[in-house]
Amino acid sequence: MTTSAVTPSPQSAPSARRKSLAKTALWVTIGLAAISVLIFTEYPIVHHPDGYTTRLINDRFFLIPHAVAGLLAMLLGPFLFSTRFRSRHLKRHRIMGRVYVISIAIAAPMAFYLELRTPGVPMMFANGVMSVVWFLCTLAAFITARNRQLTAHRQWMIRSYVFTLNFLITRIPNPIPRYFNMSATAFALNLLFVSIGYLFFTDVYFNWRELTTSRKTAS
């Protein structure tokens, strides 16, 4: 391997720094979102029990494995998407990747089962669809990794991880009264809308260069 293959050129260095800063900003934002959800959503549930809390307690034997596996998958994200960590610790990256897949293989079916117990067909349908798509995206990431299709693997992992972050994304607006108090049907429609958004906007990200760059044809 030549030196130029591993040493970034002066032109690529600013781009690499911008990419690194963008990743850092993303993980900081996700961390702040998690803190926000703990303060404004989870803390009030624990200290002001209601019917919803009672249902969570009754479902604890399914909820706890779902929550633990989902949290573990979420925490693995910064390591799995770190290019530096992957290049320096490839074996650990692969082990963490397997742990991530196993975590989703536990969390997604548990979520699906829990939603079968959710009152109301719209919520049951919306959450069920999200659980199935979450699992299928992760399965596709696993299969493409086994087949050494690394570009496709990265894309499916990003799709999967966006669904992993759904726990935070759909709870961040909870401090807004109109959002928090929307009907079950309206919230189910919201879940279906964000599911489509997860898939659509990740594809926009993957194809951003093609969408913003015109191909020059030779005369």
GROMACS elastic network, one bead per residue, 0.5 to 0.9 nm:
[ bonds ]
;  ai    aj funct       b0    kb
    1     4     6  0.83730   500
    1     5     6  0.65645   500
    1     6     6  0.79259   500
    2     5     6  0.53843   500
    2     6     6  0.72387   500
    3     6     6  0.56183   500
    3     7     6  0.60502   500
    4     7     6  0.51590   500
    4     8     6  0.71610   500
    4     9     6  0.77054   500
    5     8     6  0.76940   500
    8    11     6  0.79794   500
    8    12     6  0.59026   500
    8    13     6  0.59484   500
    8    16     6  0.85060   500
    9    12     6  0.52252   500
    9    13     6  0.62215   500
   10    13     6  0.52925   500
   10    14     6  0.75145   500
   11    14     6  0.65824   500
   11    15     6  0.75067   500
   12    15     6  0.52221   500
   12    16     6  0.61541   500
   12    17     6  0.87229   500
   13    16     6  0.50367   500
   13    17     6  0.62091   500
   13    18     6  0.86577   500
   14    17     6  0.50418   500
   14    18     6  0.61669   500
   14    19     6  0.85699   500
   15    18     6  0.51101   500
   15    19     6  0.61618   500
   15    20     6  0.85971   500
   16    19     6  0.50547   500
   16    20     6  0.61214   500
   16    21     6  0.86136   500
   17    20     6  0.50247   500
   17    21     6  0.61239   500
   17    22     6  0.85092   500
   18    21     6  0.51007   500
   18    22     6  0.60716   500
   18    23     6  0.86258   500
   19    22     6  0.50382   500
   19    23     6  0.62444   500
   19    24     6  0.86587   500
   20    23     6  0.51593   500
   20    24     6  0.62291   500
   20    25     6  0.86240   500
   21    24     6  0.50263   500
   21    25     6  0.60657   500
   21    26     6  0.85154   500
   22    25     6  0.50826   500
   22    26     6  0.61266   500
   22    27     6  0.87768   500
   23    26     6  0.50095   500
   23    27     6  0.63260   500
   23    28     6  0.86094   500
   23    78     6  0.89220   500
   23    82     6  0.86798   500
   24    27     6  0.53091   500
   24    28     6  0.61538   500
   24    29     6  0.85376   500
   25    28     6  0.51165   500
   25    29     6  0.60504   500
   25    30     6  0.86295   500
   26    29     6  0.50951   500
   26    30     6  0.62535   500
   26    31     6  0.86600   500
   27    30     6  0.50204   500
   27    31     6  0.61312   500
   27    32     6  0.86170   500
   27    78     6  0.70851   500
   28    31     6  0.50169   500
   28    32     6  0.61852   500
   28    33     6  0.85341   500
   29    32     6  0.51184   500
   29    33     6  0.60897   500
   29    34     6  0.86262   500
   30    34     6  0.62133   500
   30    35     6  0.87427   500
   30   165     6  0.85469   500
   30   168     6  0.82035   500
   31    34     6  0.50984   500
   31    35     6  0.63931   500
   31    36     6  0.86747   500
   32    35     6  0.50741   500
   32    36     6  0.61469   500
   32    37     6  0.86800   500
   33    37     6  0.62157   500
   33    38     6  0.86493   500
   33   168     6  0.66039   500
   33   169     6  0.80075   500
   33   171     6  0.89621   500
   33   172     6  0.65740   500
   34    37     6  0.51621   500
   34    38     6  0.62552   500
   34    39     6  0.87244   500
   34   168     6  0.62907   500
   34   172     6  0.83506   500
   35    38     6  0.51151   500
   35    39     6  0.62360   500
   35    40     6  0.86063   500
   36    39     6  0.52242   500
   36    40     6  0.59492   500
   36    41     6  0.78428   500
   36   168     6  0.88749   500
   36   171     6  0.88494   500
   36   172     6  0.68056   500
   37    40     6  0.53721   500
   37    41     6  0.51613   500
   37    42     6  0.64080   500
   37    43     6  0.84489   500
   37   167     6  0.89972   500
   37   168     6  0.66101   500
   37   171     6  0.62044   500
   37   172     6  0.59043   500
   37   173     6  0.89374   500
   37   174     6  0.81249   500
   38    41     6  0.56960   500
   38    43     6  0.58238   500
   38    44     6  0.87350   500
   39    42     6  0.63743   500
   39    43     6  0.54188   500
   39    44     6  0.75454   500
   40    43     6  0.64540   500
   40    44     6  0.66185   500
   40   171     6  0.88166   500
   40   172     6  0.83814   500
   40   174     6  0.71354   500
   40   175     6  0.64294   500
   41    44     6  0.57537   500
   41    45     6  0.65062   500
   41   171     6  0.71494   500
   41   172     6  0.84147   500
   41   174     6  0.68180   500
   41   175     6  0.79947   500
   42    45     6  0.52157   500
   42    46     6  0.64522   500
   42    47     6  0.88688   500
   43    46     6  0.53160   500
   43    47     6  0.63120   500
   43    48     6  0.84326   500
   44    47     6  0.51801   500
   44    48     6  0.55583   500
   44    49     6  0.80163   500
   45    48     6  0.53493   500
   45    49     6  0.57414   500
   45    50     6  0.77543   500
   45    52     6  0.84076   500
   45    53     6  0.65174   500
   46    49     6  0.60463   500
   46    53     6  0.75742   500
   48    53     6  0.85168   500
   49    52     6  0.76236   500
   49    53     6  0.53800   500
   49    54     6  0.71927   500
   50    53     6  0.52317   500
   50    54     6  0.63367   500
   50    55     6  0.88352   500
   51    54     6  0.50163   500
   51    55     6  0.63296   500
   51    56     6  0.87376   500
   52    55     6  0.51676   500
   52    56     6  0.63696   500
   52    57     6  0.88125   500
   53    56     6  0.50219   500
   53    57     6  0.63088   500
   53    58     6  0.87032   500
   54    57     6  0.51227   500
   54    58     6  0.62787   500
   54    59     6  0.87005   500
   55    58     6  0.50289   500
   55    59     6  0.61966   500
   55    60     6  0.85561   500
   56    59     6  0.50912   500
   56    60     6  0.59977   500
   56    63     6  0.71647   500
   57    60     6  0.50306   500
   57    61     6  0.85446   500
   57    63     6  0.84458   500
   58    61     6  0.78856   500
   59    62     6  0.56756   500
   59    63     6  0.57815   500
   59    64     6  0.84252   500
   59   114     6  0.74951   500
   60    64     6  0.55209   500
   60    65     6  0.84125   500
   61    64     6  0.59366   500
   61    65     6  0.71416   500
   62    65     6  0.58269   500
   62    66     6  0.63365   500
   62    67     6  0.87458   500
   62   110     6  0.60466   500
   62   111     6  0.81943   500
   62   113     6  0.81339   500
   62   114     6  0.71503   500
   63    66     6  0.50587   500
   63    67     6  0.59605   500
   63    68     6  0.85206   500
   63   107     6  0.88646   500
   63   110     6  0.72056   500
   63   111     6  0.77772   500
   63   114     6  0.74665   500
   64    67     6  0.50784   500
   64    68     6  0.59917   500
   64    69     6  0.83909   500
   65    68     6  0.52134   500
   65    69     6  0.59135   500
   65    70     6  0.82721   500
   65   106     6  0.72187   500
   65   107     6  0.68517   500
   65   110     6  0.75751   500
   66    69     6  0.53792   500
   66    70     6  0.59422   500
   66    71     6  0.84590   500
   66   103     6  0.85011   500
   66   104     6  0.86535   500
   66   106     6  0.64931   500
   66   108     6  0.73240   500
   66   109     6  0.83327   500
   66   110     6  0.55761   500
   66   111     6  0.64912   500
   67    70     6  0.51147   500
   67    71     6  0.59515   500
   67    72     6  0.84844   500
   67   107     6  0.70130   500
   68    71     6  0.51607   500
   68    72     6  0.61181   500
   68    73     6  0.86304   500
   68   103     6  0.84062   500
   68   107     6  0.80350   500
   69    72     6  0.51293   500
   69    73     6  0.62177   500
   69    74     6  0.86412   500
   69   100     6  0.84483   500
   69   102     6  0.82607   500
   69   104     6  0.67189   500
   69   105     6  0.87022   500
   69   106     6  0.64658   500
   69   107     6  0.54752   500
   70    73     6  0.51286   500
   70    74     6  0.61974   500
   70    75     6  0.87150   500
   70   100     6  0.89285   500
   70   103     6  0.64389   500
   70   104     6  0.66390   500
   70   106     6  0.82945   500
   70   107     6  0.55947   500
   70   108     6  0.82794   500
   70   164     6  0.68301   500
   70   165     6  0.89182   500
   70   167     6  0.88444   500
   71    74     6  0.50023   500
   71    75     6  0.61879   500
   71    76     6  0.86640   500
   71   103     6  0.87628   500
   71   164     6  0.86231   500
   72    75     6  0.51495   500
   72    76     6  0.62591   500
   72    77     6  0.89548   500
   72    99     6  0.85776   500
   72   100     6  0.74689   500
   72   103     6  0.69712   500
   73    76     6  0.52226   500
   73    77     6  0.67169   500
   73    99     6  0.77656   500
   73   100     6  0.50796   500
   73   101     6  0.80340   500
   73   102     6  0.88909   500
   73   103     6  0.59709   500
   73   104     6  0.69617   500
   73   161     6  0.81429   500
   73   164     6  0.72530   500
   74    77     6  0.55157   500
   74    78     6  0.83873   500
   74   100     6  0.85086   500
   74   161     6  0.74337   500
   74   164     6  0.63638   500
   74   165     6  0.68573   500
   75    78     6  0.68782   500
   75    79     6  0.81975   500
   76    79     6  0.55879   500
   76    80     6  0.61698   500
   76    81     6  0.87242   500
   76    96     6  0.69975   500
   76    97     6  0.82606   500
   76    99     6  0.86415   500
   76   100     6  0.69411   500
   77    80     6  0.51384   500
   77    81     6  0.60600   500
   77    82     6  0.83888   500
   77   100     6  0.85845   500
   77   161     6  0.72782   500
   78    81     6  0.55232   500
   78    82     6  0.60825   500
   79    82     6  0.52047   500
   79    83     6  0.85071   500
   79    85     6  0.64594   500
   79    86     6  0.77172   500
   79    93     6  0.73903   500
   79    96     6  0.81318   500
   80    83     6  0.80880   500
   80    85     6  0.78074   500
   80    86     6  0.71349   500
   80    93     6  0.62187   500
   80    94     6  0.85999   500
   80    96     6  0.71131   500
   80    97     6  0.67874   500
   80   100     6  0.89431   500
   81    84     6  0.89451   500
   81    85     6  0.82774   500
   81    86     6  0.78712   500
   81   154     6  0.84972   500
   81   157     6  0.88562   500
   81   158     6  0.86036   500
   82    85     6  0.52621   500
   82    86     6  0.61646   500
   82    87     6  0.86477   500
   83    86     6  0.51301   500
   83    87     6  0.61265   500
   83    88     6  0.86118   500
   84    87     6  0.52709   500
   84    88     6  0.61959   500
   84    89     6  0.83787   500
   85    88     6  0.52420   500
   85    89     6  0.56501   500
   85    90     6  0.75245   500
   85    92     6  0.87478   500
   85    93     6  0.74164   500
   86    89     6  0.52604   500
   86    91     6  0.82555   500
   86    92     6  0.78813   500
   86    93     6  0.55780   500
   86    94     6  0.85117   500
   87    90     6  0.57741   500
   87    93     6  0.87574   500
   88    91     6  0.89228   500
   89    92     6  0.53568   500
   89    93     6  0.61201   500
   89    94     6  0.87700   500
   90    94     6  0.62641   500
   90    95     6  0.86995   500
   91    94     6  0.52033   500
   91    95     6  0.63257   500
   91    96     6  0.86652   500
   92    96     6  0.60274   500
   92    97     6  0.83720   500
   93    96     6  0.51312   500
   93    97     6  0.60269   500
   93    98     6  0.86977   500
   94    98     6  0.62907   500
   94    99     6  0.86494   500
   95    98     6  0.51749   500
   95    99     6  0.62925   500
   95   100     6  0.86334   500
   96   100     6  0.60640   500
   96   101     6  0.86451   500
   97   101     6  0.62955   500
   97   102     6  0.86582   500
   97   142     6  0.83731   500
   98   101     6  0.51025   500
   98   102     6  0.61591   500
   98   103     6  0.84730   500
   98   142     6  0.81507   500
   99   102     6  0.50922   500
   99   103     6  0.59990   500
   99   104     6  0.86688   500
  100   103     6  0.50159   500
  100   104     6  0.63219   500
  100   105     6  0.85503   500
  100   138     6  0.87671   500
  101   104     6  0.52262   500
  101   105     6  0.60696   500
  101   106     6  0.87018   500
  101   135     6  0.89022   500
  101   138     6  0.64297   500
  101   139     6  0.75160   500
  101   141     6  0.85925   500
  101   142     6  0.70861   500
  102   106     6  0.63355   500
  102   107     6  0.86214   500
  103   106     6  0.52121   500
  103   107     6  0.60129   500
  103   108     6  0.84295   500
  104   108     6  0.55175   500
  104   109     6  0.82028   500
  104   134     6  0.79516   500
  104   135     6  0.65291   500
  104   138     6  0.71815   500
  104   160     6  0.89859   500
  104   164     6  0.82537   500
  105   108     6  0.59144   500
  105   109     6  0.66983   500
  105   110     6  0.87475   500
  105   135     6  0.67047   500
  105   138     6  0.83270   500
  105   139     6  0.85768   500
  106   109     6  0.59827   500
  106   110     6  0.62812   500
  106   111     6  0.87092   500
  107   110     6  0.52113   500
  107   111     6  0.60517   500
  107   112     6  0.86592   500
  107   131     6  0.86225   500
  107   135     6  0.87623   500
  108   111     6  0.50252   500
  108   112     6  0.61979   500
  108   113     6  0.86784   500
  108   130     6  0.87309   500
  108   131     6  0.51574   500
  108   132     6  0.70494   500
  108   134     6  0.67490   500
  108   135     6  0.58372   500
  109   113     6  0.61390   500
  109   114     6  0.85219   500
  109   131     6  0.69703   500
  109   132     6  0.78321   500
  109   135     6  0.78805   500
  110   113     6  0.50918   500
  110   114     6  0.60857   500
  110   115     6  0.85556   500
  110   131     6  0.87154   500
  111   114     6  0.50538   500
  111   115     6  0.61397   500
  111   116     6  0.87229   500
  111   127     6  0.78591   500
  111   128     6  0.76766   500
  111   131     6  0.62314   500
  112   115     6  0.51679   500
  112   116     6  0.64559   500
  112   124     6  0.85444   500
  112   127     6  0.70686   500
  112   128     6  0.51776   500
  112   129     6  0.83238   500
  112   130     6  0.84390   500
  112   131     6  0.55805   500
  112   132     6  0.73630   500
  113   116     6  0.51477   500
  113   117     6  0.69418   500
  113   128     6  0.82431   500
  114   117     6  0.53423   500
  114   118     6  0.67033   500
  114   124     6  0.89034   500
  115   119     6  0.83764   500
  115   123     6  0.75040   500
  115   124     6  0.51615   500
  115   125     6  0.80546   500
  115   126     6  0.88706   500
  115   127     6  0.61454   500
  115   128     6  0.62226   500
  115   131     6  0.89999   500
  116   119     6  0.81917   500
  116   121     6  0.89996   500
  116   124     6  0.58038   500
  116   125     6  0.84768   500
  116   127     6  0.88856   500
  116   128     6  0.75776   500
  117   124     6  0.76968   500
  118   121     6  0.81174   500
  118   123     6  0.69205   500
  118   124     6  0.58142   500
  119   122     6  0.88667   500
  119   123     6  0.74171   500
  119   124     6  0.72300   500
  120   123     6  0.58328   500
  120   124     6  0.63026   500
  120   125     6  0.87383   500
  120   184     6  0.77197   500
  120   185     6  0.82249   500
  121   124     6  0.50164   500
  121   125     6  0.59636   500
  121   126     6  0.85468   500
  121   185     6  0.86533   500
  122   125     6  0.51693   500
  122   126     6  0.60763   500
  122   127     6  0.85191   500
  122   184     6  0.74222   500
  122   185     6  0.57168   500
  122   186     6  0.87786   500
  122   187     6  0.87419   500
  122   188     6  0.56518   500
  122   189     6  0.77667   500
  123   126     6  0.51564   500
  123   127     6  0.59351   500
  123   128     6  0.80814   500
  123   184     6  0.64956   500
  123   185     6  0.67266   500
  123   187     6  0.75267   500
  123   189     6  0.83825   500
  123   191     6  0.85635   500
  124   127     6  0.55415   500
  124   128     6  0.58305   500
  124   129     6  0.85182   500
  124   188     6  0.82384   500
  125   128     6  0.50558   500
  125   129     6  0.60859   500
  125   130     6  0.86730   500
  125   188     6  0.78898   500
  126   129     6  0.52500   500
  126   130     6  0.63696   500
  126   131     6  0.87716   500
  126   187     6  0.89477   500
  126   188     6  0.54222   500
  126   189     6  0.72627   500
  126   190     6  0.87618   500
  126   191     6  0.61308   500
  126   192     6  0.57377   500
  126   195     6  0.89607   500
  127   130     6  0.50689   500
  127   131     6  0.61786   500
  127   132     6  0.86826   500
  127   188     6  0.75401   500
  127   191     6  0.72494   500
  127   192     6  0.82136   500
  128   131     6  0.51517   500
  128   132     6  0.62647   500
  128   133     6  0.86679   500
  129   132     6  0.52385   500
  129   133     6  0.61430   500
  129   134     6  0.84428   500
  129   192     6  0.79690   500
  129   195     6  0.85814   500
  130   133     6  0.52393   500
  130   134     6  0.59250   500
  130   135     6  0.85772   500
  130   163     6  0.76948   500
  130   191     6  0.78679   500
  130   192     6  0.76886   500
  130   195     6  0.65860   500
  131   134     6  0.50915   500
  131   135     6  0.62578   500
  131   136     6  0.86704   500
  131   163     6  0.85735   500
  132   135     6  0.52080   500
  132   136     6  0.61553   500
  132   137     6  0.86508   500
  133   136     6  0.50067   500
  133   137     6  0.60348   500
  133   138     6  0.85367   500
  133   160     6  0.84488   500
  133   163     6  0.83097   500
  133   195     6  0.85773   500
  134   137     6  0.53795   500
  134   138     6  0.64009   500
  134   139     6  0.87138   500
  134   159     6  0.81415   500
  134   160     6  0.57736   500
  134   161     6  0.84324   500
  134   162     6  0.87703   500
  134   163     6  0.56959   500
  134   164     6  0.73538   500
  135   138     6  0.51870   500
  135   139     6  0.61056   500
  135   140     6  0.86387   500
  135   160     6  0.76603   500
  136   140     6  0.60837   500
  136   141     6  0.85471   500
  136   160     6  0.82478   500
  137   140     6  0.51067   500
  137   141     6  0.62533   500
  137   142     6  0.87445   500
  137   156     6  0.57741   500
  137   157     6  0.72349   500
  137   158     6  0.88962   500
  137   159     6  0.63585   500
  137   160     6  0.50871   500
  137   161     6  0.88710   500
  137   163     6  0.87518   500
  138   142     6  0.62547   500
  138   143     6  0.86927   500
  138   156     6  0.68049   500
  138   157     6  0.64782   500
  138   159     6  0.80340   500
  138   160     6  0.52436   500
  138   161     6  0.82589   500
  139   142     6  0.50626   500
  139   143     6  0.62014   500
  139   144     6  0.86241   500
  139   156     6  0.86373   500
  139   160     6  0.88654   500
  140   143     6  0.51201   500
  140   144     6  0.60811   500
  140   145     6  0.84679   500
  140   152     6  0.87576   500
  140   153     6  0.74834   500
  140   156     6  0.62597   500
  140   157     6  0.82523   500
  140   160     6  0.89785   500
  141   144     6  0.53304   500
  141   145     6  0.61563   500
  141   146     6  0.87184   500
  141   152     6  0.75140   500
  141   154     6  0.72183   500
  141   155     6  0.77312   500
  141   157     6  0.53060   500
  141   158     6  0.88087   500
  141   159     6  0.88446   500
  141   160     6  0.77625   500
  142   145     6  0.51503   500
  142   146     6  0.62830   500
  142   147     6  0.87069   500
  142   153     6  0.72497   500
  142   156     6  0.85897   500
  142   157     6  0.83754   500
  143   146     6  0.50949   500
  143   147     6  0.62202   500
  143   148     6  0.86292   500
  143   149     6  0.86616   500
  143   153     6  0.78735   500
  144   148     6  0.60808   500
  144   149     6  0.50523   500
  144   150     6  0.68457   500
  144   151     6  0.86313   500
  144   152     6  0.63316   500
  144   154     6  0.87465   500
  144   156     6  0.82768   500
  145   149     6  0.59454   500
  145   150     6  0.61843   500
  145   152     6  0.82431   500
  145   153     6  0.54246   500
  145   154     6  0.85042   500
  146   149     6  0.77195   500
  146   153     6  0.89813   500
  147   150     6  0.82570   500
  148   151     6  0.87944   500
  148   153     6  0.79689   500
  149   152     6  0.55940   500
  149   153     6  0.59508   500
  149   154     6  0.87321   500
  150   154     6  0.61002   500
  150   155     6  0.86080   500
  151   154     6  0.52689   500
  151   155     6  0.64145   500
  151   156     6  0.88168   500
  152   155     6  0.50960   500
  152   156     6  0.61905   500
  152   157     6  0.85065   500
  153   156     6  0.52490   500
  153   157     6  0.60533   500
  153   158     6  0.86287   500
  154   157     6  0.50677   500
  154   158     6  0.62391   500
  154   159     6  0.87402   500
  155   158     6  0.51919   500
  155   159     6  0.63921   500
  155   160     6  0.86825   500
  155   202     6  0.81110   500
  155   203     6  0.84946   500
  155   206     6  0.73703   500
  156   159     6  0.50124   500
  156   160     6  0.60647   500
  156   161     6  0.85249   500
  157   161     6  0.60012   500
  157   162     6  0.85346   500
  158   161     6  0.51010   500
  158   162     6  0.61634   500
  158   163     6  0.87462   500
  158   202     6  0.75236   500
  159   162     6  0.52828   500
  159   163     6  0.66100   500
  159   164     6  0.87931   500
  159   198     6  0.70417   500
  159   199     6  0.66674   500
  159   202     6  0.65679   500
  159   203     6  0.88277   500
  160   163     6  0.52891   500
  160   164     6  0.62977   500
  160   165     6  0.88688   500
  161   165     6  0.62376   500
  161   166     6  0.87022   500
  162   165     6  0.50980   500
  162   166     6  0.65500   500
  162   198     6  0.65595   500
  162   199     6  0.88141   500
  162   202     6  0.85659   500
  163   166     6  0.50030   500
  163   167     6  0.81312   500
  163   195     6  0.78392   500
  163   198     6  0.71987   500
  164   167     6  0.69073   500
  164   168     6  0.86582   500
  165   168     6  0.54834   500
  165   169     6  0.62052   500
  165   170     6  0.87324   500
  166   170     6  0.58626   500
  166   171     6  0.82388   500
  166   194     6  0.87657   500
  166   195     6  0.88484   500
  167   170     6  0.59611   500
  167   171     6  0.65272   500
  167   172     6  0.89136   500
  168   171     6  0.52416   500
  168   172     6  0.60137   500
  169   172     6  0.56085   500
  169   173     6  0.79930   500
  170   173     6  0.69014   500
  170   174     6  0.79745   500
  170   190     6  0.88106   500
  170   191     6  0.78149   500
  170   194     6  0.84581   500
  171   174     6  0.53201   500
  171   175     6  0.86430   500
  171   180     6  0.86941   500
  172   175     6  0.74816   500
  173   176     6  0.56632   500
  173   177     6  0.87611   500
  173   179     6  0.65956   500
  173   180     6  0.74378   500
  174   177     6  0.70426   500
  174   178     6  0.86704   500
  174   179     6  0.61773   500
  174   181     6  0.86915   500
  175   178     6  0.88564   500
  175   179     6  0.78636   500
  175   180     6  0.68749   500
  176   179     6  0.54141   500
  176   180     6  0.61208   500
  176   181     6  0.86130   500
  177   180     6  0.50489   500
  177   181     6  0.59027   500
  177   182     6  0.83925   500
  178   181     6  0.54044   500
  178   182     6  0.61063   500
  179   182     6  0.54422   500
  179   187     6  0.84177   500
  180   183     6  0.88903   500
  181   184     6  0.89572   500
  182   185     6  0.82218   500
  182   186     6  0.61644   500
  182   187     6  0.63576   500
  183   186     6  0.51626   500
  183   187     6  0.61784   500
  183   188     6  0.85619   500
  184   187     6  0.50871   500
  184   188     6  0.60728   500
  184   189     6  0.86581   500
  185   188     6  0.50353   500
  185   189     6  0.63139   500
  185   190     6  0.86152   500
  186   189     6  0.51320   500
  186   190     6  0.62203   500
  186   191     6  0.87629   500
  187   191     6  0.62141   500
  187   192     6  0.87004   500
  188   191     6  0.50768   500
  188   192     6  0.63875   500
  188   193     6  0.86308   500
  189   192     6  0.51202   500
  189   193     6  0.61265   500
  189   194     6  0.86932   500
  190   193     6  0.50007   500
  190   194     6  0.61955   500
  190   195     6  0.85434   500
  191   194     6  0.52319   500
  191   195     6  0.61116   500
  191   196     6  0.87211   500
  192   195     6  0.50585   500
  192   196     6  0.63881   500
  192   197     6  0.86113   500
  193   196     6  0.52910   500
  193   197     6  0.62216   500
  193   198     6  0.87695   500
  194   198     6  0.60279   500
  194   199     6  0.87062   500
  195   198     6  0.51313   500
  195   199     6  0.66473   500
  195   200     6  0.86769   500
  196   199     6  0.53705   500
  196   200     6  0.60136   500
  196   201     6  0.84753   500
  197   201     6  0.57135   500
  197   202     6  0.80726   500
  198   201     6  0.57295   500
  198   202     6  0.61321   500
  198   203     6  0.86696   500
  199   202     6  0.54518   500
  199   203     6  0.63508   500
  199   204     6  0.88139   500
  200   203     6  0.52746   500
  200   204     6  0.63303   500
  200   205     6  0.88119   500
  201   205     6  0.61776   500
  201   206     6  0.86284   500
  202   206     6  0.62690   500
  202   207     6  0.86946   500
  203   207     6  0.61282   500
  203   208     6  0.82538   500
  204   207     6  0.52054   500
  204   208     6  0.56128   500
  204   211     6  0.79378   500
  205   208     6  0.51061   500
  205   209     6  0.84760   500
  206   209     6  0.79496   500
  206   210     6  0.88908   500
  207   210     6  0.53397   500
  207   211     6  0.61708   500
  207   212     6  0.87161   500
  208   211     6  0.50186   500
  208   212     6  0.60909   500
  208   213     6  0.83401   500
  209   212     6  0.52481   500
  209   213     6  0.56481   500
  209   214     6  0.89308   500
  210   213     6  0.54456   500
  210   214     6  0.73431   500
  210   215     6  0.83288   500
  211   214     6  0.79436   500
